[in-house]
Amino acid sequence: FHSAGDTGCTKGPKSENSVVEKMLTDFDGESGGALPQFFYHLGDVVYSFGEHKYYYDQFYDAFRNYARPIFAIAGNHDGVVLPPPAGSGNPNDSLNAFLANFCAPGFAHAPDAMGLSRTTMIQPGVYFTLEAPFVRILGLYSNMLENPGVISPTKDPKTGKPKFENLTNAQLDYLSAALNRVKNEDFKGALLICVHHPPYAFGTHSGSMVMLKEIDAICNSAGVFPHALLSGHSHNYQRFTRHLGNRQIPFIVCGNGGHGLSKLSKTQTLRTPQSMAIFAQPEAKDSVTFESYDDADYGYLRVLVDPAQLRIEYHPASDGGETKTPDDS
C-alpha cells in the first residue's frame, strides 16, 4: 500500500499531482501481488482549514485517477476551522468535513466530490484500527495544535491539572484495547502505529515526546510494541531508528505529500546517520539514530508486507515513473 501525509496544496495542484502521478506508476508493469491495495493518508488532507469547500481541489480532483480505497487519519489542519477574518467557518464545525468524507455511515457519493466517482469512506472515527492481510494499522488523531501532538488531557507537571481540559483519555483507552487485542489474538503480522504529529522530528515542526511517553506506557503495559511508527506533519521525509531493548523500531516522517517543503535547517547541512541524544529517554533506556532524510523533494511511502517481512520504501516524485528503486528503505 501507499502512504504519505500533508498532501493538500493551496498554491495550485502541481506539487500534489506530481506525487499522485508517481504513485500511479506503481500500478504499471507489476505482478498482482505487488499492486498497491490502498492509500493510507497520514493527515492534513486539506489546508489551511478543514472545511468542505477545500475537499474538491485538494483531495477529490487530485486523486481522481487513484483507483483504490483511501483511508486517513486527521491532521491538525483537518480539524482547525477558524471564523472570519482569518477563516470563513465556524470553529464548532471542527472535523465535520473530515467525518463526512471519511467516516460516513455507508459508501455514498460524496457531495464534496462534485461529480467525481470516489465515494465517502466508512471509517469508524478519526482514530481506528485498519485490518489488512499481514498487517494491522492503529491510527491516532493528534489534534489541532501546530506543535505538539496531543492524544489526552496531559497533566501539567507543575500544577498537576489537565493542560487540555476538553480532551479525554478515550484514545489511550482505545490504544490499550487495540494492543491487548493484538496480544490476546496472538496476531503474527506487522503492527503499525500511525499518527499525524511525529514523536521525533527536526525542523519547523518539532517532535512530540510527551505523546510518545503516553504511547510507550501503554505498549509496556500490554507488552506489545509496533514494528514501525509512521507520521506526517513535518513537510519533508525523515527516518529514525529507535533502539529499545532488543528492538529496532523505524520512526518515519513522510509529510512531503504535496503541501510545501520545509528545510530541516536553514544554516547547515545535516549528515546521517548520527546519534540523537536529544531524543533519548533515560527511563526507557533507549537510543535514537537519525538515519536518512529528504527535504528537497515531494514523495511518498510504498509499504510491502508479506507473512515474513515488513518493508517500507521512500520514493521521491522527482525520480519519475521509470525509476522503481527507492531512495531509502
C-alpha positions in Angstrom: 0.0 0.0 0.0 0.9 3.7 -0.3 1.2 6.2 2.5 2.0 9.9 2.9 0.7 13.0 4.7 0.3 16.7 4.1 -1.0 16.4 0.5 -3.3 19.3 0.3 -1.8 22.1 -1.6 -3.0 25.7 -1.5 -0.7 27.1 -4.2 -2.0 25.0 -7.1 -2.1 21.3 -7.9 1.4 20.8 -9.4 3.3 19.5 -6.4 0.5 17.3 -5.1 -0.2 16.0 -8.6 3.5 15.1 -9.0 3.3 12.7 -6.0 0.0 11.1 -7.2 1.3 10.7 -10.7 4.4 9.0 -9.4 2.3 6.7 -7.2 0.1 5.8 -10.2 3.2 4.4 -12.0 3.4 1.7 -9.2 0.3 0.1 -10.9 2.2 -0.3 -14.2 4.2 -3.4 -15.0 3.8 -5.0 -11.6 2.8 -8.5 -10.7 -0.6 -8.9 -9.0 0.9 -9.3 -5.5 2.9 -6.1 -5.9 0.0 -3.9 -6.8 -0.9 -1.3 -4.2 -4.2 -2.1 -2.5 -4.9 1.2 -0.8 -3.5 4.6 0.2 -3.2 5.4 3.9 -3.2 9.2 4.4 -1.2 10.4 7.4 -3.2 13.6 7.9 -3.6 17.2 6.6 -5.8 16.2 3.7 -6.8 19.8 3.2 -5.3 23.2 4.1 -5.5 25.6 5.7 -8.8 24.9 7.4 -10.8 21.7 7.5 -13.8 22.9 5.6 -15.9 21.2 2.9 -15.1 23.7 0.2 -11.4 22.7 0.1 -12.0 18.9 -0.5 -12.7 19.0 -4.2 -9.5 20.9 -5.3 -7.1 19.4 -2.7 -8.4 15.8 -2.4 -11.0 14.5 -4.9 -9.6 16.1 -8.0 -6.0 15.3 -7.1 -6.8 11.6 -6.5 -9.4 11.3 -9.3 -7.3 8.6 -11.1 -6.2 6.7 -8.0 -8.5 3.6 -8.3 -8.0 2.2 -4.8 -9.6 2.9 -1.4 -8.1 5.9 0.6 -8.1 5.7 4.4 -7.0 8.7 6.5 -6.2 9.9 10.0 -6.9 13.5 10.6 -4.2 16.1 10.8 -4.2 19.4 12.7 -5.4 21.3 9.6 -8.2 18.8 9.0 -9.5 19.8 12.5 -8.9 23.5 12.5 -11.9 25.7 11.4 -11.5 29.4 12.1 -14.1 32.2 11.9 -13.6 35.4 9.9 -11.4 37.3 9.3 -8.7 34.5 9.5 -11.1 31.9 8.1 -14.6 31.5 6.8 -16.1 28.8 9.0 -17.5 28.1 12.5 -15.0 26.6 15.0 -17.7 24.3 16.3 -17.5 22.5 12.9 -14.1 21.1 13.7 -13.7 17.7 11.9 -17.2 17.9 10.4 -15.9 17.8 6.8 -13.4 15.0 7.6 -16.1 12.9 9.3 -18.4 13.4 6.4 -15.9 12.3 3.8 -14.0 9.6 5.7 -16.3 8.4 8.5 -19.7 8.2 6.7 -22.3 5.6 7.8 -22.1 4.0 4.4 -20.5 4.2 1.0 -22.2 7.1 -0.9 -21.5 9.7 -3.5 -19.6 12.5 -1.7 -21.1 15.9 -2.3 -17.7 17.4 -1.9 -16.5 15.3 -4.9 -18.7 17.3 -7.2 -19.5 14.5 -9.7 -16.3 12.6 -9.4 -16.8 8.9 -8.8 -14.9 8.4 -5.5 -17.3 7.6 -2.6 -17.2 8.5 1.0 -15.3 6.1 3.3 -16.7 4.2 6.3 -14.0 4.5 8.9 -15.5 4.3 12.4 -13.8 7.5 13.6 -10.8 9.7 13.4 -8.9 7.1 15.4 -9.4 3.5 14.3 -7.9 0.1 13.5 -7.4 -1.0 9.9 -7.0 -4.7 9.5 -5.5 -5.8 6.2 -3.7 -9.0 5.1 -0.5 -9.4 7.1 -0.7 -6.0 8.8 -2.7 -4.2 11.4 -2.6 -0.3 11.4 -3.6 1.6 14.6 -4.4 5.2 13.6 -4.5 8.1 16.2 -5.7 11.7 16.0 -3.1 14.1 17.5 -5.5 17.1 17.5 -5.3 20.7 16.3 -2.1 22.3 17.7 0.7 23.1 15.3 3.0 21.6 18.0 3.0 19.3 19.8 0.7 16.3 19.1 -1.8 15.6 21.8 -3.9 12.4 22.4 -5.0 13.0 26.0 -5.7 15.8 28.6 -2.0 15.7 29.5 -1.3 16.8 33.1 0.8 20.0 33.7 3.8 18.8 35.7 3.8 22.0 37.8 0.1 22.1 38.7 -1.0 18.5 38.2 -4.0 19.8 36.4 -5.0 18.8 32.8 -3.5 21.1 30.2 -6.2 20.3 27.7 -9.5 20.0 29.7 -11.6 19.5 26.6 -9.9 16.2 25.9 -10.5 12.8 27.4 -8.5 9.6 27.8 -10.5 7.9 25.1 -7.6 7.4 22.7 -5.4 6.0 25.4 -8.2 3.5 26.2 -8.5 2.7 22.6 -4.8 2.1 22.1 -4.7 -0.1 25.2 -7.6 -2.2 24.0 -6.1 -2.5 20.5 -2.7 -3.6 21.7 -4.2 -6.1 24.2 -6.3 -7.5 21.3 -3.1 -8.0 19.3 -1.6 -9.9 22.3 -4.8 -11.9 23.1 -5.3 -12.9 19.5 -1.6 -13.8 19.1 -1.5 -11.7 15.9 1.6 -12.7 13.9 1.5 -9.9 11.3 3.1 -6.5 11.1 1.9 -3.8 13.5 2.0 -0.2 12.6 1.0 2.9 14.6 0.2 6.0 12.6 -0.3 9.5 14.0 0.0 12.8 12.2 2.4 14.6 14.6 5.7 12.8 14.7 7.3 11.8 18.0 10.7 12.6 16.5 11.3 15.4 14.0 13.7 18.2 13.1 12.9 21.5 11.6 9.9 23.8 11.9 7.7 21.0 13.2 9.2 19.6 16.3 8.6 16.2 17.8 6.0 15.2 20.4 7.9 13.4 23.2 5.0 13.7 25.8 2.8 11.8 23.3 5.4 9.2 22.8 5.8 8.6 26.5 2.0 8.0 26.7 2.2 5.5 23.8 5.2 3.9 25.5 3.4 3.4 28.8 0.5 1.6 27.0 2.9 -0.5 24.9 4.8 -1.5 28.1 1.6 -2.4 29.9 0.4 -4.6 27.0 3.8 -6.0 26.3 3.3 -5.1 22.6 5.3 -2.7 20.6 4.8 -1.6 16.9 7.1 -2.7 14.2 7.2 0.8 12.9 5.6 4.2 13.5 4.5 6.5 10.6 3.8 10.2 10.8 3.4 13.3 8.7 3.2 17.0 9.8 6.8 17.9 9.1 6.9 18.8 5.3 9.8 16.5 4.4 11.0 12.9 4.8 12.8 11.8 7.9 13.7 8.3 9.1 14.9 7.5 12.7 15.7 4.1 14.3 14.7 3.7 18.0 16.8 1.2 19.8 14.7 -0.1 22.6 15.9 -3.3 24.3 16.4 -5.9 21.6 14.0 -3.9 19.2 14.9 -1.6 16.4 11.8 0.4 15.5 11.7 2.7 12.5 10.1 6.1 13.1 9.3 7.5 9.7 8.0 11.0 8.9 6.6 11.4 5.4 4.9 14.8 5.3 6.1 15.8 1.9 3.0 14.6 0.0 2.5 17.9 -1.8 1.8 20.8 0.5 5.1 22.7 0.6 8.6 21.6 1.5 10.3 22.6 4.7 14.0 22.6 5.2 15.4 20.8 8.3 18.0 23.5 8.8 18.5 26.9 7.1 22.0 27.2 8.3 23.7 23.8 8.0 23.7 20.6 6.1 22.8 17.6 8.3 24.7 14.4 7.9 23.3 10.9 8.5 23.4 8.6 10.3 24.0 10.3 13.6 23.1 9.5 17.2 20.4 11.7 18.6 20.9 12.0 22.4 18.3 14.8 22.5 15.5 12.2 21.8 16.7 9.5 24.2 14.7 8.8 27.3 16.9 7.6 30.2 14.0 6.0 31.9 13.2 3.9 28.8 16.9 3.0 28.3 16.6 3.7 24.6 18.7 5.5 22.0 17.7 7.1 18.7 19.6 7.3 15.4 18.8 9.8 12.7 19.2 7.6 9.6 18.1 9.5 6.5 16.1 12.5 5.2 14.9 14.3 2.1 13.9 18.0 2.5 14.3 18.8 -1.2 11.6 16.6 -2.9 8.0 15.7 -2.6 7.4 12.0 -2.2 5.5 9.0 -0.6 6.0 5.6 1.0 5.5 2.3 -0.6 4.8 -0.3 2.1 5.2 -4.0 1.3 4.0 -6.7 3.8 4.1 -10.4 3.5 3.9 -13.1 6.2 7.7 -12.8 6.9 8.6 -9.2 6.3 7.6 -5.5 6.6 9.4 -3.3 4.1 9.0 0.5 3.9 10.3 2.3 0.8 10.6 6.0 0.2 10.1 7.2 -3.4 10.6 10.9 -4.3 8.3 12.2 -7.0 11.3 13.7 -8.8 12.6 10.2 -9.7 9.8 9.9 -12.3 7.8 7.0 -13.4 10.6 5.0 -14.9 12.6 4.7 -11.7 11.4 1.9 -9.4 14.3 1.8 -7.0 13.6 3.6 -3.7 15.8 6.4 -2.4 15.6 5.0 1.1 14.2 1.8 2.7 
